[in-house]
Amino acid sequence: MTTTGWNSARPWRGIMVATTLPFREDLSVDYDAYAEHVAWLIANGCDGVVPNGSLGEYQTLTDEERAQVVRTAVEAAGDGARVMPGVAAYGSAESRRWAEQAAEAGCGSVLLLPPNAYRADEQAVSAHYAEVAGAGIPVVAYNNPIDTKVDLTPGLLARLHADGSIVAVKEFSGDVRRAYEIAELAPELDLLIGADDVLLELALAGAVGWIAGYSNAFPASCAELYHAAVAGDLATALPLYKSLHSLLRWDSKTEFVQSIKLSMDIAGRRGGPTRPPRLPLTGATEAGVRIATEKAVADGHR
C-alpha cells in the first residue's frame, strides 16, 4: 500500500510547506521569527518545510543569508530530514554547491528547478539534474513552465527518474491530466502537488505529497484538507476545498508571495514585508486577498 504521509525514508512526502521568510522593517532577515514559524507549522500538522523557494524570496538573499536560513530551519524542525531547501541557481555548479550545503546541514532532500536563465533543451536539463544529483542528496524536480519557460514533460521526467537524477516532482503546470501520464511512464516517481488550487484533483490522481503555500497561514485546515483528499474522503475534503479555494488560487498568481504574507498578517501570523522588486499589494489585488482571507477566518480555518 502506498503511504501518503511523512516518513524518514521518503521525507519529501506529506505536507511540506514552502515557507515565507520574515523580514524586519529594515528588510533584514529575522531568523528567530523564522525559527518560531517553522516550529509552529510542524506543531500544527505540517510534516516539514521548504526554505529558499520562491515564497522564501531566495533570489533576494545573500549567500550567507541563504545558508543561515537552511541551518535555522533544520534546528527549528528538530529533524533535518523534514527540511527540503530550494537549490535553484543560474549555474548547475552553484545549484550543486547549495545541494551539498543542504546535505551537510542534515536535510532530507532538495528542490531543484531546471535551468531557467534561457530555454534549455532536454540534453541541458538532463545534465543539470545529473550534476546536482551527484551531491548525494535526493532531488525533487520542480516543474514550473509558466515562470521558467522550460517544461519538464512527463516523458522527460520519466527519463530523469530512470537516470537516477530525481525521486519526485513538484508539479506546478496546472495540467492535472499529467498526473496519469507520469504514473504510466514512471510509476515509481513520486508526484507532489505543486499548486494549492489543484490540490484535490492531484490528490485524487495519486499525489503523495504537497509542497504547500497557504499552509503558512492556515496549517491545521490545510492539513485536514490534504489528509482527507489523499484518503479519497470526499465528504470531508470537498466542502473544505470549496471553502478555501477562493484563497488557495492566490498561490498561483504573480503576486503569490505578497498575497500569502498578507493573509498571514490578517490571520494573526507574521507575514510582513517583501524585499524589492516585490512591492506591497494595492487596489483590487489587495482587496481580493483580504476578502478571501477574511472569509477563511470567518469560516473557522486556522
Secondary structure as GFF3:
##gff-version 3
##sequence-region A 1 302
A	DSSP	beta_strand	14	18	.	.	.	ID=ss1
A	DSSP	alpha_helix	31	43	.	.	.	ID=ss2
A	DSSP	beta_strand	48	50	.	.	.	ID=ss3
A	DSSP	three_ten_helix	58	60	.	.	.	ID=ss4
A	DSSP	alpha_helix	63	77	.	.	.	ID=ss5
A	DSSP	three_ten_helix	80	82	.	.	.	ID=ss6
A	DSSP	alpha_helix	92	105	.	.	.	ID=ss7
A	DSSP	beta_strand	110	112	.	.	.	ID=ss8
A	DSSP	alpha_helix	122	133	.	.	.	ID=ss9
A	DSSP	beta_strand	139	143	.	.	.	ID=ss10
A	DSSP	alpha_helix	145	148	.	.	.	ID=ss11
A	DSSP	alpha_helix	154	162	.	.	.	ID=ss12
A	DSSP	beta_strand	168	171	.	.	.	ID=ss13
A	DSSP	alpha_helix	178	185	.	.	.	ID=ss14
A	DSSP	beta_strand	190	193	.	.	.	ID=ss15
A	DSSP	three_ten_helix	196	198	.	.	.	ID=ss16
A	DSSP	alpha_helix	199	204	.	.	.	ID=ss17
A	DSSP	beta_strand	209	212	.	.	.	ID=ss18
A	DSSP	three_ten_helix	214	216	.	.	.	ID=ss19
A	DSSP	alpha_helix	219	230	.	.	.	ID=ss20
A	DSSP	alpha_helix	234	248	.	.	.	ID=ss21
A	DSSP	three_ten_helix	249	252	.	.	.	ID=ss22
A	DSSP	alpha_helix	256	266	.	.	.	ID=ss23
A	DSSP	alpha_helix	283	298	.	.	.	ID=ss24
###
